[in-house]
């Protein structure tokens, strides 16, 4: 075998891997320390089980959208610290940085999007507020709470 695709085809033919069977592939990628590729598999499997928009309560989704707009406008360069507090992996944070290297607001928006994908139906606006406060971003957290109250949410 001279190409990665040949390996995949061989593993698929032997039913060692498949859409609902990634354990062997995970083992092999872990063995060669390919964390980024493992993250891609995680994202794929999360997408297979349910999309965030379908699983999340509509009111909570609206609250998170309101909070996202405020956070994007006010968070700034501390987004990495908040991302770590929300539980995103370093590889996910690096990917966000690379994807939107020249647009800080898009980095923040992508951070929240990735967090929602990770949390699925368990994503809560209160978790965003808590993470902001834990990272000493109290002004941004206060602005989120204020905006939610003004719009009758939260």
N, C-alpha and C positions, 0 to 999 in steps of 0.2 A: 504494500500500500504506500502510495507516494503522496496522497492528499487526504486532508481531514474528511472530506465528503465520502471517500472510499470507506473510511472507518465507520462513519455513520450508517452508510448503506449496509455494511456487513452486520453491524449491531442490530439494525432494524430487521434484516433478513432472518437473523437468529432469534428474533423476538427478545433480545436482551434489553432493548429500549423501545419506547413508544409514547404516544401522547399521554397515557395514563400510567406509564412505567418509566420513571426517570432515575430510579435508585442506582442502577449500574453506571449510568452516565455521571451522576453526582459523585459516585465513588471514584471514577476515573479522573474527573476534573479536580476533585479534592486532592488526589494523589499527586497531580502535577501543579497544585497550588494556583488554580485558575478561578479565583474568587469572583472576578467580573462575570465570567460565563455562568457561574453558579447563581449569581444575582439575576441574570437573564432568565434562567430556568425558574427561579422563584417568581419573577414577574409573570412569566408565561403561565405557571400553575395558578397564581392568584387570578389571572384573567380567565382561566378555564372555569374556575369554581363559580364566580359571580362578578359582575361589574359593580363598581362602587355606586354608581348612580342608581342601579336597581335595588341594591341592598340597603341603602341608607334611608332613614326616615326623611320625608320631604321637608319637614320643618327644620330638622337638624342640618340638612343640606343647605337650606336657605341661610341659616345662622352662620354656617361655615363660609358661605359665599360672601356674606356681609363682612365677616371677620377678615377674610382674605383680602378684600379691597382695602381695608384699613391697614392691615399688616403690610401689604405691598407698598402702600404709600409712605409708611413710617419706619419700617424695621431697619433697612440699610444693611451695612456690612456684617452685622451680628447674626445674620440668617444662618450661618454655619453652626454657631453655638446653639441656636434654637433647634436646628435640624438634629443635632446630636441629642439634645434633650428629648426630642420627640421620638427618638429611637431609630432614626435612619442610619444605615451603615455608611462607613467612610467611602466605600466604592460608589454608593448612591449619590453622596454629596459631591464627590469628584465628578461624577457623570453630569450632574446638574451644572456644575461650574463650567465644564467643557462645552456642554450643549448651548449654554447662554453666556459665553465668556464676556461679552461686552454689554450685557443688559441685566443690571442688578434687580430690577423689578421682576423680570421674567424668571430669574433665579429663585426669588422668593415665591412666586406663583407656582413654579415647578416643585419647589420643596413641599408646599402644602398639598399639591396634587399627588406627589409620591407618598406622603404621609397618609392621605386618604386611601390610596390604593392598598397600603400596608394594613391599615386599621379596618377597612371595609365598613361593615355596618356598625362597628364600634367607634367610629370617628365621632368625637364630640368637641364642640366649640370650647367647652370648658378646659379640655386638655391643651388647646392652643393658648388660652389665657394663662393657664398654670405654667406652661413652658416659657412663655414670655416673662412672667414674674420670676421664675427660677433663674432666668438669665439676666435679671435686673433690667428688663425692658418694660418697666412699670408704666411709663407714659403711653407706650403703644397698647399695653393691656388695658389701661384705663380708657383709651380712645375706642377700643373694640367694645368694651362694656357699655360705654356711653352711646355708641352708634346702635348697638343691639337694643338698648332701652328706648332710644328715640324712635326706632322702627317697630317697637312693640314685640321684639323677639327676646330670646334668652329666657 
